[in-house]
Amino acid sequence: MNRISEITKRDVLDLFRSGLDMTVLWETERVRYNYFGRLEEIEFLKRLYNLKEMPGSNKRYQNAEEDIWQHTVNNDDYPFCWVFEDERFQLKDGNDESYLRFICEIFHPAVRDEKGYWKEFLGELNKLLQKDGYEIYPAKKISQRDVYSWRIYESDENIKFVPFSERNRKVIKERRLSLTIPRKTRYQIYQHFERFNEIHQMTAENGWNYNSSTIEGVMNDIREFYIPKCFNEQGQYVEADNLKSFVISSSPHCVIDAIEFFEKYNEDTGFEAGVNTIFKLNDVPLELQSGKVENTLSIQIEDSALMLIQEAGLKELLQEAARYYNNGNLKIAVEKLWDAFERLKTYYSPTLDKKKSVGRIIDDMSNDNAHFKELFDKEFLDLTKIGNDFMIRHHETTKINIEDERHHEYFYKRCLSLVSVAIQFLDSNRINN
């Protein structure tokens, strides 16, 4: 794909070349950050490219590695950020996948300079990339440090935050989402709230300023969606007049609401890590990430697996399928997932045609084991037949209609099972093949 415009790429280059204006001790200061972080420039590039297999800039050098060493180490006569405009690296005129892979590597824990302004530069880069429909996000951790990948940007602009219980109202009502949070865990969560409870200056509608604690703010936020209730000592379900009673004695879905709202006031603190530690210590299969609590037993593809996909269209379809499924729209979720399945088949195109591309995927998945090769080959054929016979992607009257949502559920989980395994075997270097 080529969504990232020439303008955005120029702005990114200017950011690294010219630096970023920041307020430091009440004064504006221009700060800079090397794209290769704490590594030598050539060391960074070797993490992404086989420089010995790439040509030099002229016949004096056998390969790009000799060429780059000569001009960045021995003579040091290349301009800063030269790589962004060097045609060999396809950052200026190449596809989005190549460009985003390069950007993500800048912020890898093994590369980035933890003492530098990498977080500020990441924030500015995201502002630029989001204009073209992408964002860099933390997909997994290494040694408790975020490893970043890219995904399709879904703007939250002008969209009001919706808490867990409201986002999942349909599946909760249908009893398809069952959660338990023990009382001991609830006390630990509330104690965690108290540690991060702060006083904030607020402005009323009449313009008057007043002070409000985080705990008070969370209760007010909840009231915008529903009346917070809890069980009293007599076992009656009554309106809660304080957050502690609400957390200790309400439904587990409401406890998650309180956590998500509390996190909105503490985005730049250790609040998220503390909540996740409580979940792990008590074997609660939940995780707070980027302001939302998710079930770690979810059937959806994990971010760490999505980051292996180096093709924007496939990644976008999988994100859309997951979003529709989580919102309870199983019919559209199945359609999007089957679209993703068909796009997966062409992952190695145009280097390979569709049939050979599927063959390579199956070969990689089977690890040269004939039994697994036969198994995966049959599953690819079966899912293709299902997509052709049933009213999933095609809506002709000759197709078999799917009237029961439980059948949509079956199709979704079956297709996702194959796709989620297949993407783990994809060659992340396909874009350079």
Solvent accessible surface area in square Angstrom, and as a share of the most:
residue,aa,sasa,rsa
1,M,71,0.32
2,N,108,0.56
3,R,81,0.30
4,I,12,0.06
5,S,42,0.27
6,E,138,0.62
7,I,128,0.65
8,T,9,0.05
9,K,22,0.09
10,R,99,0.36
11,D,54,0.28
12,V,0,0.00
13,L,5,0.03
14,D,61,0.32
15,L,18,0.09
16,F,0,0.00
17,R,82,0.30
18,S,47,0.31
19,G,10,0.09
20,L,25,0.13
21,D,77,0.40
22,M,40,0.18
23,T,101,0.59
24,V,50,0.29
25,L,142,0.71
26,W,229,0.80
27,E,123,0.55
28,T,104,0.60
29,E,79,0.36
30,R,113,0.41
31,V,7,0.04
32,R,141,0.51
33,Y,11,0.04
34,N,66,0.34
35,Y,0,0.00
36,F,31,0.13
37,G,12,0.12
38,R,136,0.49
39,L,31,0.15
40,E,119,0.53
41,E,27,0.12
42,I,26,0.13
43,E,85,0.38
44,F,0,0.00
45,L,0,0.00
46,K,105,0.44
47,R,99,0.36
48,L,16,0.08
49,Y,30,0.11
50,N,96,0.49
51,L,4,0.02
52,K,131,0.56
53,E,136,0.61
54,M,31,0.14
55,P,88,0.55
56,G,17,0.17
57,S,65,0.42
58,N,63,0.32
59,K,206,0.87
60,R,177,0.65
61,Y,30,0.11
62,Q,158,0.70
63,N,21,0.11
64,A,0,0.00
65,E,32,0.15
66,E,76,0.34
67,D,0,0.00
68,I,0,0.00
69,W,117,0.41
70,Q,38,0.17
71,H,25,0.11
72,T,23,0.13
73,V,79,0.45
74,N,85,0.44
75,N,80,0.41
76,D,105,0.54
77,D,84,0.43
78,Y,51,0.20
79,P,83,0.52
80,F,81,0.34
81,C,0,0.00
82,W,18,0.06
83,V,0,0.00
84,F,8,0.03
85,E,60,0.27
86,D,28,0.14
87,E,154,0.69
88,R,49,0.18
89,F,4,0.02
90,Q,99,0.44
91,L,1,0.00
92,K,100,0.42
93,D,119,0.62
94,G,12,0.12
95,N,47,0.24
96,D,1,0.01
97,E,4,0.02
98,S,11,0.07
99,Y,2,0.01
100,L,0,0.00
101,R,41,0.15
102,F,1,0.00
103,I,0,0.00
104,C,14,0.08
105,E,27,0.12
106,I,0,0.00
107,F,0,0.00
108,H,35,0.16
109,P,9,0.06
110,A,41,0.32
111,V,0,0.00
112,R,7,0.02
113,D,49,0.25
114,E,68,0.30
115,K,197,0.84
116,G,27,0.26
117,Y,75,0.28
118,W,13,0.05
119,K,135,0.57
120,E,67,0.30
121,F,0,0.00
122,L,17,0.08
123,G,32,0.31
124,E,51,0.23
125,L,0,0.00
126,N,23,0.12
127,K,122,0.52
128,L,29,0.15
129,L,0,0.00
130,Q,53,0.23
131,K,158,0.67
132,D,29,0.15
133,G,18,0.18
134,Y,0,0.00
135,E,26,0.12
136,I,5,0.03
137,Y,8,0.03
138,P,42,0.26
139,A,7,0.05
140,K,86,0.36
141,K,119,0.51
142,I,79,0.40
143,S,96,0.62
144,Q,155,0.69
145,R,102,0.37
146,D,39,0.20
147,V,5,0.03
148,Y,23,0.09
149,S,4,0.03
150,W,3,0.01
151,R,64,0.23
152,I,13,0.07
153,Y,61,0.23
154,E,80,0.36
155,S,52,0.34
156,D,107,0.56
157,E,130,0.58
158,N,152,0.78
159,I,112,0.57
160,K,121,0.51
161,F,49,0.20
162,V,57,0.33
163,P,0,0.00
164,F,7,0.03
165,S,17,0.11
166,E,42,0.19
167,R,55,0.20
168,N,25,0.13
169,R,147,0.54
170,K,86,0.36
171,V,17,0.10
172,I,42,0.21
173,K,169,0.72
174,E,80,0.36
175,R,211,0.77
176,R,94,0.34
177,L,31,0.15
178,S,100,0.65
179,L,22,0.11
180,T,106,0.62
181,I,6,0.03
182,P,60,0.38
183,R,137,0.50
184,K,135,0.57
185,T,0,0.00
186,R,22,0.08
187,Y,87,0.33
188,Q,50,0.22
189,I,0,0.00
190,Y,22,0.08
191,Q,93,0.42
192,H,8,0.04
193,F,0,0.00
194,E,98,0.44
195,R,162,0.59
196,F,42,0.17
197,N,55,0.28
198,E,90,0.41
199,I,119,0.60
200,H,44,0.20
201,Q,137,0.61
202,M,68,0.30
203,T,92,0.53
204,A,36,0.28
205,E,188,0.84
206,N,112,0.58
207,G,48,0.46
208,W,186,0.65
209,N,93,0.48
210,Y,108,0.41
211,N,108,0.55
212,S,12,0.08
213,S,14,0.09
214,T,0,0.00
215,I,28,0.14
216,E,92,0.41
217,G,7,0.07
218,V,0,0.00
219,M,9,0.04
220,N,83,0.42
221,D,32,0.17
222,I,0,0.00
223,R,105,0.38
224,E,108,0.49
225,F,55,0.23
226,Y,49,0.19
227,I,105,0.53
228,P,0,0.00
229,K,78,0.33
230,C,8,0.05
231,F,109,0.46
232,N,48,0.25
233,E,171,0.76
234,Q,135,0.60
235,G,49,0.48
236,Q,103,0.46
237,Y,102,0.39
238,V,55,0.31
239,E,101,0.45
240,A,2,0.01
241,D,121,0.63
242,N,63,0.32
243,L,2,0.01
244,K,94,0.40
245,S,39,0.25
246,F,0,0.00
247,V,0,0.00
248,I,11,0.05
249,S,23,0.15
250,S,6,0.04
251,S,37,0.24
252,P,24,0.15
253,H,26,0.11
254,C,18,0.11
255,V,0,0.00
256,I,0,0.00
257,D,0,0.00
258,A,0,0.00
259,I,0,0.00
260,E,0,0.00
261,F,12,0.05
262,F,0,0.00
263,E,10,0.04
264,K,77,0.32
265,Y,58,0.22
266,N,4,0.02
267,E,112,0.50
268,D,145,0.75
269,T,64,0.37
270,G,43,0.42
271,F,0,0.00
272,E,55,0.24
273,A,65,0.50
274,G,18,0.17
275,V,0,0.00
276,N,25,0.13
277,T,69,0.40
278,I,14,0.07
279,F,1,0.00
280,K,159,0.67
281,L,139,0.69
282,N,30,0.16
283,D,127,0.66
284,V,11,0.06
285,P,47,0.30
286,L,7,0.04
287,E,71,0.32
288,L,0,0.00
289,Q,66,0.29
290,S,78,0.50
291,G,2,0.02
292,K,83,0.35
293,V,0,0.00
294,E,87,0.39
295,N,35,0.18
296,T,72,0.42
297,L,133,0.66
298,S,57,0.37
299,I,71,0.36
300,Q,28,0.12
301,I,24,0.12
302,E,118,0.53
303,D,36,0.19
304,S,39,0.25
305,A,15,0.12
306,L,17,0.08
307,M,31,0.14
308,L,63,0.31
309,I,0,0.00
310,Q,14,0.06
311,E,19,0.09
312,A,0,0.00
313,G,3,0.03
314,L,0,0.00
315,K,0,0.00
316,E,38,0.17
317,L,30,0.15
318,L,8,0.04
319,Q,24,0.10
320,E,35,0.16
321,A,1,0.01
322,A,23,0.18
323,R,88,0.32
324,Y,66,0.25
325,Y,26,0.10
326,N,68,0.35
327,N,93,0.48
328,G,3,0.03
329,N,62,0.32
330,L,5,0.02
331,K,103,0.44
332,I,47,0.24
333,A,0,0.00
334,V,1,0.01
335,E,44,0.20
336,K,48,0.20
337,L,1,0.00
338,W,1,0.00
339,D,34,0.17
340,A,0,0.00
341,F,0,0.00
342,E,28,0.13
343,R,90,0.33
344,L,0,0.00
345,K,13,0.05
346,T,47,0.27
347,Y,3,0.01
348,Y,9,0.03
349,S,34,0.22
350,P,138,0.87
351,T,96,0.56
352,L,47,0.24
353,D,84,0.43
354,K,91,0.39
355,K,174,0.74
356,K,128,0.54
357,S,0,0.00
358,V,25,0.14
359,G,29,0.28
360,R,73,0.27
361,I,2,0.01
362,I,6,0.03
363,D,59,0.30
364,D,49,0.26
365,M,7,0.03
366,S,2,0.01
367,N,112,0.57
368,D,140,0.72
369,N,60,0.31
370,A,76,0.59
371,H,148,0.66
372,F,102,0.42
373,K,97,0.41
374,E,126,0.57
375,L,101,0.50
376,F,30,0.13
377,D,61,0.32
378,K,123,0.52
379,E,40,0.18
380,F,6,0.03
381,L,116,0.58
382,D,38,0.20
383,L,0,0.00
384,T,37,0.21
385,K,128,0.54
386,I,20,0.10
387,G,4,0.04
388,N,72,0.37
389,D,47,0.24
390,F,53,0.22
391,M,42,0.19
392,I,6,0.03
393,R,82,0.30
394,H,68,0.30
395,H,95,0.43
396,E,89,0.40
397,T,137,0.79
398,T,121,0.70
399,K,48,0.20
400,I,91,0.46
401,N,84,0.43
402,I,17,0.09
403,E,152,0.68
404,D,43,0.22
405,E,80,0.36
406,R,187,0.68
407,H,102,0.45
408,H,13,0.06
409,E,30,0.13
410,Y,112,0.43
411,F,14,0.06
412,Y,1,0.00
413,K,89,0.38
414,R,64,0.23
415,C,0,0.00
416,L,9,0.05
417,S,68,0.44
418,L,9,0.04
419,V,0,0.00
420,S,26,0.17
421,V,53,0.31
422,A,0,0.00
423,I,0,0.00
424,Q,104,0.46
425,F,69,0.29
426,L,14,0.07
427,D,40,0.21
428,S,41,0.26
429,N,66,0.34
430,R,43,0.16
431,I,21,0.11
432,N,74,0.38
433,N,100,0.51
